[in-house]
Amino acid sequence: MKRKFQKILRYLPWLLLLFGVDAFFTVLLWIADLDAFYAMSALLLLAVLLMFSAICFVLVHLEEKREQVFLDFLANPDEYHEERLLGVLVPAQGEAVRLLGWCLRDKQNAYIGLLEQMNDYEEYVEAWAHEAKTPLSLLALLLDNRREELSENVSCKLDYIQNRLQESVDQMLFYARLKGSRKDYLFEHISVRGCVEEVLEDYKPLLEEKQFQIQADMTEQMVCSDRRGLRFLLRQVISNSIKYCGKEPELIFTFFKENDCHVLSIRDNGMGVRSCDLPYIFEKGFTGDSGEGRKKATGMGLYLAKEMAKELNLSLDANSEWGKGFEVRIVFPVVG
């Protein structure tokens, strides 16, 4: 109703002029024949009300039609919709509409071109990541089958290289998926404990090299999530714990229920994060000022973990005390 009233107000000067003309002829009738004026006053008032109501109805209908045609033109500024818009406007506005149509079509073509380039880039990144996984798989196979032929030092270095390359490839692949237009998540009931054990197995050589003590207080609780996405999220968190561990490193996993949600806590006893850096650790590219160990950090791991958590409808937050460890909490909604 408010919008209709605003549309009528646009024609207020013309409506006032029409009202003035009606009032002028009413005064003339009053002067010419007072008895006739009194006899026809009710009829005159009814006629004026009906006339103004009809005029207002027609004006609102025409404005709504113009508005709808204009919205259709903005949604699809082709020549057909341009001609429709010209048909409901006054000729003086034609040149402006044609210029607007040309600009919108030009921007639309540019947008379509950029969208095609982005899709091509996304497909290329995904194809490259999958191709890169082949030599990584061969390296993993070599380490599994020929480890006894390699010295311990060489074996540890190859494990480190293999894990870092795998992590970088996964980050690139998942970043492309997060920013891409296509989503291929498969939500199903999965075991959190099973996912944690799979990721720990991937990092087993590095965890053993650093002599990590692993504690896992978890039941076989099932949650509804995407297995690949959850594993990727866990890899980013565990990788951080390995990179920034201290002496006698520990990694503690706890799964519990809190406020009608399931919570997975991943806590280590590493260097932690300064309190001034903690609010920003999930921002893209943020590395902070938390010691020498972070100088080579990219600031992408926890950012991608946070973005993946959003995609999976999970909550992700962190707690830390500088020099005393770091904790990440993953909150899973309870699905009935």
C-alpha positions as CSV (number, residue, x, y, z in Angstrom):
1,M,0.0,0.0,0.0
2,K,2.8,2.4,0.8
3,R,4.5,1.8,-2.5
4,K,1.2,2.4,-4.3
5,F,0.7,5.7,-2.5
6,Q,4.3,6.7,-3.5
7,K,3.5,6.0,-7.1
8,I,0.4,8.2,-6.9
9,L,2.4,11.0,-5.3
10,R,4.5,11.2,-8.5
11,Y,1.4,12.6,-10.3
12,L,0.4,14.9,-7.4
13,P,0.7,18.2,-9.4
14,W,-1.5,16.9,-12.2
15,L,-4.0,15.5,-9.7
16,L,-4.1,18.9,-7.9
17,L,-4.7,20.6,-11.2
18,L,-7.6,18.3,-12.0
19,F,-9.0,18.9,-8.5
20,G,-8.7,22.7,-9.1
21,V,-10.6,22.4,-12.4
22,D,-13.4,20.4,-10.7
23,A,-13.5,22.9,-7.9
24,F,-13.7,25.9,-10.4
25,F,-16.7,24.4,-12.2
26,T,-18.3,23.5,-8.9
27,V,-18.1,27.2,-7.9
28,L,-19.5,28.3,-11.2
29,L,-22.5,26.0,-10.7
30,W,-22.9,27.4,-7.2
31,I,-22.9,30.9,-8.5
32,A,-25.2,30.1,-11.5
33,D,-27.9,28.2,-9.6
34,L,-27.7,27.6,-5.9
35,D,-30.7,25.3,-5.8
36,A,-29.3,23.1,-8.5
37,F,-25.9,23.1,-6.7
38,Y,-27.6,21.8,-3.5
39,A,-29.6,19.3,-5.4
40,M,-26.5,17.9,-7.3
41,S,-23.9,18.3,-4.5
42,A,-24.0,14.6,-3.5
43,L,-23.9,13.5,-7.1
44,L,-21.0,15.8,-7.8
45,L,-19.0,14.5,-4.8
46,L,-19.6,10.9,-5.7
47,A,-18.6,11.6,-9.3
48,V,-15.3,13.3,-8.2
49,L,-14.5,10.4,-5.8
50,L,-15.1,7.8,-8.5
51,M,-13.1,9.8,-11.1
52,F,-10.1,10.2,-8.8
53,S,-10.3,6.6,-7.7
54,A,-10.4,5.4,-11.3
55,I,-7.5,7.7,-12.3
56,C,-5.4,6.6,-9.3
57,F,-6.1,2.9,-10.2
58,V,-5.0,3.4,-13.8
59,L,-1.9,5.3,-12.8
60,V,-0.8,2.6,-10.3
61,H,-1.5,-0.1,-12.9
62,L,0.6,1.7,-15.5
63,E,3.4,2.3,-13.0
64,E,3.5,-1.3,-12.0
65,K,3.5,-2.5,-15.6
66,R,6.4,-0.1,-16.4
67,E,8.3,-1.3,-13.3
68,Q,7.8,-5.0,-14.2
69,V,8.9,-4.4,-17.8
70,F,12.0,-2.5,-16.5
71,L,12.9,-5.3,-14.1
72,D,12.6,-7.9,-17.0
73,F,14.8,-5.7,-19.1
74,L,17.5,-5.5,-16.3
75,A,17.3,-9.3,-15.9
76,N,17.7,-9.9,-19.6
77,P,18.7,-6.8,-21.5
78,D,18.3,-8.2,-25.0
79,E,16.7,-6.3,-27.9
80,Y,13.2,-7.9,-27.3
81,H,13.0,-6.6,-23.7
82,E,14.5,-3.3,-24.8
83,E,11.7,-2.8,-27.3
84,R,9.1,-3.8,-24.7
85,L,10.5,-1.2,-22.4
86,L,10.4,1.5,-25.1
87,G,6.8,0.6,-25.7
88,V,5.7,1.7,-22.2
89,L,7.9,4.8,-21.9
90,V,7.6,8.2,-23.5
91,P,9.6,8.8,-26.7
92,A,11.9,11.3,-25.0
93,Q,13.3,8.4,-22.8
94,G,14.1,6.2,-25.8
95,E,17.7,7.3,-26.4
96,A,18.6,6.8,-22.7
97,V,17.0,3.3,-22.7
98,R,19.0,2.3,-25.9
99,L,22.2,3.5,-24.3
100,L,21.4,1.6,-21.1
101,G,20.6,-1.5,-23.1
102,W,23.9,-1.3,-25.0
103,C,25.9,-0.9,-21.7
104,L,24.1,-3.8,-20.0
105,R,24.7,-6.1,-23.0
106,D,28.3,-5.2,-23.1
107,K,28.7,-5.9,-19.3
108,Q,26.8,-9.1,-19.7
109,N,29.0,-10.4,-22.4
110,A,32.1,-9.5,-20.4
111,Y,30.7,-11.3,-17.4
112,I,29.9,-14.5,-19.4
113,G,33.5,-14.3,-20.8
114,L,35.0,-14.1,-17.3
115,L,32.7,-16.9,-16.1
116,E,33.9,-19.2,-18.9
117,Q,37.6,-18.3,-18.0
118,M,37.0,-19.0,-14.3
119,N,35.4,-22.4,-15.2
120,D,38.3,-23.2,-17.5
121,Y,40.8,-22.3,-14.7
122,E,38.9,-24.3,-12.2
123,E,38.9,-27.4,-14.5
124,Y,42.6,-26.9,-15.2
125,V,43.5,-26.7,-11.4
126,E,41.5,-29.8,-10.7
127,A,43.1,-31.7,-13.6
128,W,46.6,-30.6,-12.5
129,A,46.0,-31.6,-8.9
130,H,44.8,-35.0,-9.9
131,E,47.8,-35.5,-12.3
132,A,50.1,-34.4,-9.5
133,K,48.6,-37.1,-7.2
134,T,50.1,-39.8,-9.5
135,P,53.8,-39.2,-8.7
136,L,52.8,-38.6,-5.1
137,S,51.2,-42.0,-5.0
138,L,54.3,-43.6,-6.5
139,L,56.4,-41.8,-3.9
140,A,54.2,-43.2,-1.1
141,L,54.4,-46.7,-2.7
142,L,58.2,-46.4,-2.8
143,L,58.4,-45.4,0.9
144,D,56.0,-48.3,1.9
145,N,57.8,-51.0,-0.1
146,R,61.5,-49.9,-0.1
147,R,61.8,-48.2,3.2
148,E,64.3,-50.7,4.5
149,E,66.6,-50.0,1.6
150,L,66.7,-46.3,2.5
151,S,68.6,-44.7,5.4
152,E,66.6,-43.4,8.2
153,N,67.6,-39.8,7.4
154,V,66.6,-40.1,3.8
155,S,63.4,-41.9,4.6
156,C,62.4,-39.1,7.0
157,K,63.1,-36.4,4.5
158,L,61.1,-38.2,1.8
159,D,58.2,-38.6,4.2
160,Y,58.3,-34.9,4.9
161,I,58.5,-34.0,1.2
162,Q,55.6,-36.4,0.4
163,N,53.4,-35.0,3.2
164,R,54.1,-31.4,2.3
165,L,53.5,-31.9,-1.4
166,Q,50.3,-33.8,-0.6
167,E,49.1,-31.0,1.7
168,S,49.9,-28.3,-0.9
169,V,48.0,-30.2,-3.7
170,D,45.0,-30.8,-1.4
171,Q,45.0,-27.1,-0.4
172,M,45.0,-26.1,-4.1
173,L,42.3,-28.6,-5.0
174,F,40.0,-27.7,-2.2
175,Y,40.6,-24.0,-2.6
176,A,39.5,-24.3,-6.2
177,R,36.4,-26.2,-5.1
178,L,35.5,-23.7,-2.4
179,K,35.7,-20.8,-4.8
180,G,34.2,-22.6,-7.7
181,S,30.6,-22.8,-8.8
182,R,30.3,-26.5,-8.7
183,K,29.9,-28.4,-5.4
184,D,30.2,-32.2,-5.1
185,Y,29.8,-32.8,-1.4
186,L,28.3,-36.2,-0.3
187,F,26.7,-35.9,3.1
188,E,26.4,-39.2,5.0
189,H,26.7,-40.6,8.4
190,I,30.4,-41.1,9.2
191,S,32.5,-41.9,12.2
192,V,34.5,-39.0,13.5
193,R,36.9,-41.4,15.2
194,G,37.4,-43.2,11.8
195,C,38.2,-40.0,10.0
196,V,40.7,-39.0,12.7
197,E,42.5,-42.3,12.5
198,E,42.7,-42.1,8.7
199,V,44.3,-38.7,8.9
200,L,46.7,-39.8,11.7
201,E,47.7,-42.7,9.5
202,D,48.6,-40.3,6.7
203,Y,50.8,-38.3,9.0
204,K,52.2,-41.4,10.9
205,P,55.8,-41.0,9.7
206,L,56.0,-37.4,10.7
207,L,54.3,-38.0,14.0
208,E,56.7,-40.8,14.8
209,E,59.7,-38.7,13.8
210,K,58.6,-35.9,16.1
211,Q,57.8,-38.6,18.8
212,F,54.3,-37.3,19.3
213,Q,52.2,-38.8,22.1
214,I,48.6,-39.3,20.8
215,Q,45.7,-39.5,23.1
216,A,42.2,-40.1,21.7
217,D,39.2,-40.1,24.0
218,M,36.5,-40.7,21.4
219,T,33.6,-43.0,21.0
220,E,32.2,-44.4,17.7
221,Q,29.8,-41.5,17.5
222,M,28.4,-40.9,14.0
223,V,27.9,-37.4,12.5
224,C,26.4,-36.3,9.2
225,S,29.1,-34.7,7.0
226,D,31.2,-35.0,3.9
227,R,34.0,-37.4,4.5
228,R,36.5,-35.8,2.1
229,G,35.8,-32.3,3.4
230,L,36.1,-33.4,7.0
231,R,39.3,-35.2,6.4
232,F,40.7,-32.1,4.7
233,L,39.7,-29.9,7.6
234,L,41.4,-32.4,10.1
235,R,44.6,-32.5,7.9
236,Q,45.0,-28.7,8.2
237,V,44.6,-28.7,12.0
238,I,46.9,-31.7,12.5
239,S,49.5,-30.4,10.1
240,N,49.6,-27.1,12.1
241,S,50.2,-29.1,15.3
242,I,53.1,-30.9,13.7
243,K,54.7,-27.8,12.2
244,Y,54.7,-25.8,15.5
245,C,55.3,-28.6,18.1
246,G,57.6,-28.2,21.0
247,K,59.5,-30.7,23.1
248,E,57.7,-33.9,24.1
249,P,54.8,-33.1,21.8
250,E,51.3,-34.3,22.5
251,L,48.2,-34.4,20.4
252,I,44.9,-34.9,22.3
253,F,41.6,-35.7,20.7
254,T,38.4,-35.4,22.7
255,F,34.8,-35.9,21.5
256,F,31.9,-34.9,23.7
257,K,28.4,-33.5,23.6
258,E,27.8,-29.9,24.6
259,N,24.6,-27.8,24.3
260,D,22.8,-30.2,22.0
261,C,25.9,-30.3,19.7
262,H,28.8,-32.7,19.3
263,V,32.2,-31.2,19.7
264,L,35.6,-32.5,18.6
265,S,38.5,-30.9,20.4
266,I,42.0,-31.2,19.0
267,R,44.6,-29.9,21.4
268,D,48.4,-29.8,21.3
269,N,51.2,-28.6,23.7
270,G,53.1,-26.6,21.1
271,M,54.1,-23.0,20.9
272,G,50.5,-21.8,20.7
273,V,49.4,-18.3,19.4
274,R,49.8,-14.9,21.0
275,S,46.5,-13.5,22.4
276,C,46.8,-10.5,20.0
277,D,46.9,-12.9,17.0
278,L,44.2,-15.3,18.1
279,P,41.2,-13.3,16.6
280,Y,42.8,-13.3,13.2
281,I,44.2,-16.8,12.7
282,F,41.4,-17.8,10.4
283,E,41.9,-14.9,8.0
284,K,43.3,-15.5,4.6
285,G,47.1,-15.1,4.5
286,F,47.5,-14.2,8.2
287,T,50.7,-15.6,9.8
288,G,51.0,-13.4,12.9
289,D,54.0,-12.7,15.1
290,S,54.2,-16.0,16.9
291,G,57.8,-16.9,16.6
292,E,60.4,-18.0,14.1
293,G,58.6,-21.1,13.1
294,R,55.8,-19.1,11.4
295,K,58.1,-17.1,9.1
296,K,57.6,-19.6,6.3
297,A,53.9,-20.0,6.9
298,T,51.4,-19.2,4.1
299,G,48.4,-18.4,6.4
300,M,46.2,-20.6,4.2
301,G,45.8,-23.8,6.2
302,L,43.4,-22.5,9.0
303,Y,41.7,-20.1,6.5
304,L,40.8,-23.1,4.3
305,A,39.8,-25.1,7.3
306,K,37.4,-22.3,8.3
307,E,36.0,-22.0,4.8
308,M,35.5,-25.8,4.6
309,A,33.7,-25.7,8.0
310,K,31.3,-23.2,6.6
311,E,30.6,-25.3,3.6
312,L,29.9,-28.3,5.8
313,N,27.7,-26.3,8.2
314,L,30.2,-26.7,11.1
315,S,31.5,-24.2,13.6
316,L,35.2,-23.9,14.0
317,D,36.9,-21.9,16.8
318,A,40.3,-21.8,18.5
319,N,41.8,-21.3,22.0
320,S,45.4,-20.8,22.8
321,E,47.8,-19.6,25.5
322,W,51.2,-18.5,24.3
323,G,53.8,-21.1,24.9
324,K,51.3,-23.7,26.3
325,G,49.5,-25.1,23.3
326,F,46.8,-24.6,20.8
327,E,43.2,-26.0,20.7
328,V,40.8,-26.2,17.8
329,R,37.1,-27.1,18.4
330,I,34.9,-28.4,15.6
331,V,31.2,-28.3,16.5
332,F,28.9,-30.6,14.7
333,P,25.1,-30.0,14.7
334,V,23.0,-32.9,15.9
335,V,21.0,-34.3,13.0
336,G,17.8,-36.1,14.0
